[in-house]
Amino acid sequence: MPTRRFFEVRCALFLSLCSIAAFAQTAVPYPRISEEAYKARLPFFDYNKDIPLEARIVREWDEDNTLRQKIVFRGAQGFLVPGYIELPKNAPKPCALVLLIHGWSGGKDDWWEDSNYINGGEMRKALLDSGYAVLALDAPAHGERSNEIDYLHVNAYKDPSASEKINLFTFTEIAVQTVKDYRRALDYLATRQDIDMRRIGALGYSMGGMDSIYLLATEPRIKMAVTCVPPMRSLDYGPAAPVDYTWGVKGKTILMLMGEKDGFYTVPEMNATYSAYFESPNSKLIWYNQDHKLTKVYVKDALAWVKAKL
């Protein structure tokens, strides 16, 4: 015969499940601006196509199975933008290509290093081994472009006792300029015979995940995106809040890879946001039992999505 303790445990479990269900029902999407306001922001990502690209290859690495080239070109602000493009030697040409977009305080070299916080080397090699070319740039004030902030670290902010040595770039400015520079990179790729401009995708991590959303929303040459752990709360990023650009993403081909323990969003709110703004026959959301660092578990899912959609 059931004991009193048995009923107490059953009641506690029932109440706990009810609480979880009630919370799930009350979770709402992160707020976003109106569609009219979204359209008014789109010119933020426009760039002057009359600025000469002046693109050139400055170095090559002839590997066993790939050819890597270091390129530079004039970005949207007129600065020289450094990047890498790598192509698989044995893949049919022209190649489909994936833009690789690093996160805050990172750089293009993150995609050529194994076992870092974005597992960039593993992701890049998986794409190359599957016949895809890749291209990665340094965002403004990152990597080789740290000269733009007097070689300070991107997280260096003004000390009250300092003079005029400050980080002049806000997060919004860096995010928007990065998108413009990748659009300029697409202009450069269009001049090459070895890239199939009908098959261009974007894969970004953290801030780069945000940029992949902006690119999918604003750049018609981007055919699909993989966005890894993009911070989504609108209040944290002002005009660069990625949730505001979901107006231009709905129905497009996008994979979202998210960490259940990530502090940049909550699971219930992110699920509600995905259902309201992203979900379509062309989208997918995958959760991992990870924080902002997904580890290399995400590489397999990202690669499978690229191979299926690009």
C-alpha positions as CSV (number, residue, x, y, z in Angstrom):
1,M,0.0,0.0,0.0
2,P,1.4,3.4,-0.9
3,T,2.9,5.3,2.0
4,R,2.4,9.0,2.9
5,R,6.0,9.7,1.7
6,F,5.1,8.2,-1.7
7,F,2.1,10.7,-2.0
8,E,4.3,13.6,-0.8
9,V,6.9,12.8,-3.5
10,R,4.2,12.5,-6.2
11,C,2.6,15.8,-5.2
12,A,6.0,17.6,-5.2
13,L,6.8,16.2,-8.7
14,F,3.4,17.2,-10.0
15,L,3.7,20.7,-8.6
16,S,7.2,21.0,-10.1
17,L,6.0,19.9,-13.5
18,C,3.1,22.4,-13.3
19,S,5.6,25.2,-12.5
20,I,7.8,24.3,-15.5
21,A,4.8,24.2,-17.8
22,A,3.5,27.5,-16.5
23,F,6.9,29.1,-17.1
24,A,7.1,27.7,-20.6
25,Q,3.7,29.0,-21.4
26,T,4.6,32.5,-20.2
27,A,7.9,32.7,-22.1
28,V,7.6,35.3,-24.8
29,P,10.0,36.2,-27.7
30,Y,12.5,38.9,-27.3
31,P,10.9,42.1,-28.4
32,R,11.8,43.6,-31.8
33,I,11.2,46.8,-33.6
34,S,8.4,47.2,-36.2
35,E,8.9,46.1,-39.8
36,E,8.8,49.7,-40.8
37,A,11.6,50.6,-38.4
38,Y,13.5,47.5,-39.7
39,K,13.3,48.8,-43.3
40,A,14.4,52.2,-42.1
41,R,17.6,50.6,-40.7
42,L,18.6,48.7,-43.8
43,P,20.6,51.6,-45.2
44,F,23.0,51.2,-42.2
45,F,24.4,48.2,-44.2
46,D,24.7,50.0,-47.5
47,Y,28.2,50.8,-48.8
48,N,29.8,52.9,-51.5
49,K,30.5,50.6,-54.4
50,D,32.4,53.3,-56.2
51,I,35.4,52.9,-53.8
52,P,38.0,50.9,-55.8
53,L,38.5,47.4,-54.4
54,E,42.2,47.4,-55.1
55,A,42.2,43.7,-54.2
56,R,45.4,41.7,-54.4
57,I,46.9,38.5,-53.2
58,V,49.8,39.1,-50.9
59,R,50.8,35.6,-49.9
60,E,50.1,32.0,-50.8
61,W,50.4,28.7,-48.9
62,D,50.4,25.7,-51.3
63,E,49.4,22.8,-49.0
64,D,48.9,19.1,-50.0
65,N,45.2,19.3,-50.5
66,T,44.4,23.1,-50.4
67,L,45.6,26.4,-51.6
68,R,45.4,29.3,-49.1
69,Q,45.8,32.9,-50.1
70,K,46.1,36.0,-48.0
71,I,44.2,38.8,-49.6
72,V,43.7,42.5,-49.0
73,F,41.1,44.9,-50.4
74,R,39.6,48.3,-49.7
75,G,36.8,48.0,-47.2
76,A,33.6,50.0,-46.9
77,Q,35.4,52.8,-45.0
78,G,38.4,52.9,-47.3
79,F,40.7,50.9,-44.9
80,L,42.6,47.9,-46.2
81,V,40.9,44.7,-45.0
82,P,43.0,41.6,-44.6
83,G,41.6,38.1,-45.1
84,Y,42.3,34.5,-46.0
85,I,40.6,32.5,-48.8
86,E,41.3,28.7,-48.9
87,L,40.2,26.4,-51.7
88,P,40.3,22.6,-51.8
89,K,42.5,21.5,-54.7
90,N,40.6,18.4,-55.7
91,A,37.1,19.9,-55.7
92,P,35.4,20.8,-59.0
93,K,35.6,24.4,-59.9
94,P,34.0,26.8,-59.4
95,C,33.6,26.0,-55.7
96,A,30.8,26.8,-53.4
97,L,32.1,29.1,-50.6
98,V,31.3,29.7,-46.9
99,L,32.1,33.0,-45.2
100,L,33.6,32.3,-41.7
101,I,33.0,35.1,-39.3
102,H,34.8,35.3,-36.0
103,G,33.5,36.5,-32.6
104,W,34.3,39.5,-30.4
105,S,38.0,39.9,-29.5
106,G,38.9,37.2,-32.0
107,G,40.2,37.3,-35.5
108,K,40.3,35.5,-38.9
109,D,43.2,33.3,-37.6
110,D,40.7,31.7,-35.2
111,W,39.5,29.6,-38.1
112,W,43.1,28.3,-38.7
113,E,43.6,27.2,-35.1
114,D,42.5,23.9,-33.6
115,S,40.8,23.6,-30.2
116,N,40.2,27.3,-29.5
117,Y,36.9,28.5,-28.1
118,I,35.2,28.3,-31.4
119,N,36.9,25.2,-32.6
120,G,37.6,27.1,-35.8
121,G,40.3,24.9,-37.3
122,E,38.1,21.8,-37.0
123,M,35.2,23.7,-38.7
124,R,37.3,25.0,-41.5
125,K,38.9,21.7,-42.2
126,A,35.6,19.9,-42.3
127,L,34.3,22.3,-44.9
128,L,37.4,22.1,-47.0
129,D,37.4,18.2,-46.9
130,S,33.8,18.4,-48.2
131,G,34.8,20.5,-51.2
132,Y,33.9,24.0,-50.0
133,A,36.1,27.0,-50.2
134,V,36.2,29.4,-47.2
135,L,36.9,33.0,-46.7
136,A,37.5,34.9,-43.4
137,L,38.2,38.5,-42.6
138,D,39.4,40.5,-39.6
139,A,36.6,42.6,-38.2
140,P,37.4,46.3,-37.6
141,A,39.6,46.8,-34.5
142,H,40.4,43.0,-34.5
143,G,43.3,40.9,-35.5
144,E,45.7,42.7,-37.9
145,R,43.3,45.7,-37.8
146,S,44.1,46.6,-34.2
147,N,46.0,49.5,-35.6
148,E,42.6,51.2,-36.0
149,I,42.5,51.5,-32.2
150,D,46.2,52.3,-31.7
151,Y,46.9,48.6,-31.1
152,L,44.8,48.5,-28.0
153,H,42.9,45.4,-27.2
154,V,39.3,45.6,-28.5
155,N,38.1,45.6,-24.9
156,A,40.3,48.5,-23.9
157,Y,38.0,51.4,-22.8
158,K,38.9,54.9,-21.7
159,D,40.5,55.2,-18.2
160,P,39.1,58.3,-16.4
161,S,42.7,59.5,-15.9
162,A,43.8,58.9,-19.5
163,S,43.8,61.6,-22.2
164,E,42.4,60.8,-25.7
165,K,43.5,57.2,-26.1
166,I,40.2,55.5,-26.3
167,N,38.5,52.7,-28.2
168,L,36.4,54.7,-30.7
169,F,34.5,51.7,-32.0
170,T,31.3,50.7,-30.3
171,F,30.0,47.2,-30.7
172,T,27.3,48.4,-33.1
173,E,29.8,50.1,-35.3
174,I,32.0,47.0,-35.4
175,A,29.1,44.7,-36.2
176,V,27.7,46.9,-39.0
177,Q,31.2,47.6,-40.6
178,T,32.0,43.9,-40.5
179,V,28.9,43.2,-42.6
180,K,29.8,45.9,-45.1
181,D,33.3,44.5,-45.4
182,Y,32.0,41.0,-46.1
183,R,29.7,42.5,-48.7
184,R,32.8,44.1,-50.3
185,A,34.5,40.7,-50.1
186,L,31.6,39.2,-52.1
187,D,32.3,41.9,-54.8
188,Y,35.9,40.6,-54.8
189,L,34.9,37.0,-55.0
190,A,32.7,37.8,-58.0
191,T,35.9,38.7,-59.9
192,R,37.3,35.2,-59.5
193,Q,36.7,32.3,-61.8
194,D,37.1,29.6,-59.1
195,I,34.1,30.6,-56.9
196,D,30.5,29.8,-57.6
197,M,28.6,33.0,-56.7
198,R,25.3,31.1,-56.8
199,R,26.4,29.1,-53.8
200,I,27.6,31.4,-51.0
201,G,26.8,30.8,-47.3
202,A,27.8,32.4,-44.0
203,L,28.8,30.7,-40.8
204,G,29.5,32.9,-37.7
205,Y,30.2,32.4,-34.1
206,S,29.0,34.7,-31.3
207,M,29.3,38.2,-32.7
208,G,30.0,36.5,-36.0
209,G,26.7,34.6,-35.5
210,M,25.0,38.0,-35.2
211,D,26.7,39.1,-38.4
212,S,25.5,36.0,-40.2
213,I,21.9,37.0,-39.4
214,Y,22.5,40.6,-40.7
215,L,24.1,39.2,-43.9
216,L,21.2,36.8,-44.5
217,A,18.7,39.6,-43.9
218,T,20.5,42.3,-46.1
219,E,22.6,40.5,-48.7
220,P,20.8,38.6,-51.4
221,R,24.0,36.8,-52.5
222,I,24.0,34.9,-49.2
223,K,21.9,31.7,-49.7
224,M,22.1,30.2,-46.3
225,A,23.5,30.8,-42.8
226,V,24.7,28.9,-39.7
227,T,24.5,31.1,-36.6
228,C,26.3,29.8,-33.5
229,V,25.4,31.2,-30.1
230,P,24.4,34.7,-31.3
231,P,23.5,37.0,-28.4
232,M,19.9,37.9,-29.0
233,R,18.6,40.3,-26.2
234,S,17.6,43.5,-28.0
235,L,18.3,45.8,-25.0
236,D,22.0,44.9,-25.0
237,Y,22.8,45.9,-28.6
238,G,20.7,48.8,-29.6
239,P,20.5,49.3,-33.4
240,A,22.6,46.1,-33.8
241,A,20.2,43.8,-32.0
242,P,20.0,40.7,-34.2
243,V,16.4,40.1,-33.2
244,D,15.4,43.3,-35.1
245,Y,16.7,41.9,-38.3
246,T,14.7,38.7,-38.2
247,W,12.2,40.6,-40.4
248,G,14.6,39.8,-43.2
249,V,15.4,36.2,-42.2
250,K,11.9,34.6,-41.9
251,G,11.6,31.9,-44.5
252,K,15.2,31.9,-45.4
253,T,17.6,29.0,-44.9
254,I,19.2,29.3,-41.4
255,L,20.5,26.9,-38.8
256,M,20.8,28.1,-35.2
257,L,23.2,26.3,-32.8
258,M,22.7,27.3,-29.2
259,G,24.0,26.5,-25.7
260,E,21.5,25.7,-23.0
261,K,23.9,27.2,-20.4
262,D,24.8,30.4,-22.4
263,G,24.3,33.6,-20.4
264,F,23.3,35.7,-23.4
265,Y,19.8,34.3,-23.6
266,T,17.5,31.9,-21.8
267,V,16.2,28.6,-23.3
268,P,12.5,29.4,-22.9
269,E,12.8,32.9,-24.4
270,M,15.1,31.7,-27.2
271,N,12.7,28.9,-28.1
272,A,9.8,31.5,-28.2
273,T,12.0,33.8,-30.3
274,Y,12.8,31.1,-32.7
275,S,9.2,30.0,-33.0
276,A,7.9,33.6,-33.6
277,Y,10.6,35.0,-35.9
278,F,12.7,32.2,-37.4
279,E,10.8,29.0,-37.7
280,S,10.0,27.9,-41.2
281,P,10.5,24.8,-43.4
282,N,14.0,26.2,-44.2
283,S,15.1,26.7,-40.6
284,K,16.3,24.5,-37.7
285,L,17.3,25.1,-34.1
286,I,19.6,22.7,-32.2
287,W,20.4,22.9,-28.5
288,Y,23.6,21.6,-26.8
289,N,24.2,21.0,-23.1
290,Q,27.0,23.7,-23.3
291,D,27.5,27.3,-22.5
292,H,28.8,30.0,-24.9
293,K,31.6,27.6,-25.9
294,L,29.8,24.9,-27.8
295,T,33.0,22.7,-28.1
296,K,33.5,20.8,-31.4
297,V,30.2,19.0,-31.0
298,Y,28.6,21.7,-33.2
299,V,31.0,21.0,-36.2
300,K,29.1,17.9,-37.4
301,D,25.7,19.6,-37.3
302,A,27.0,22.7,-39.0
303,L,28.7,20.7,-41.8
304,A,25.6,18.6,-42.4
305,W,23.5,21.7,-42.8
306,V,25.9,23.3,-45.3
307,K,26.1,20.1,-47.3
308,A,22.3,19.8,-47.4
309,K,21.6,23.4,-48.2
310,L,24.5,24.8,-50.3
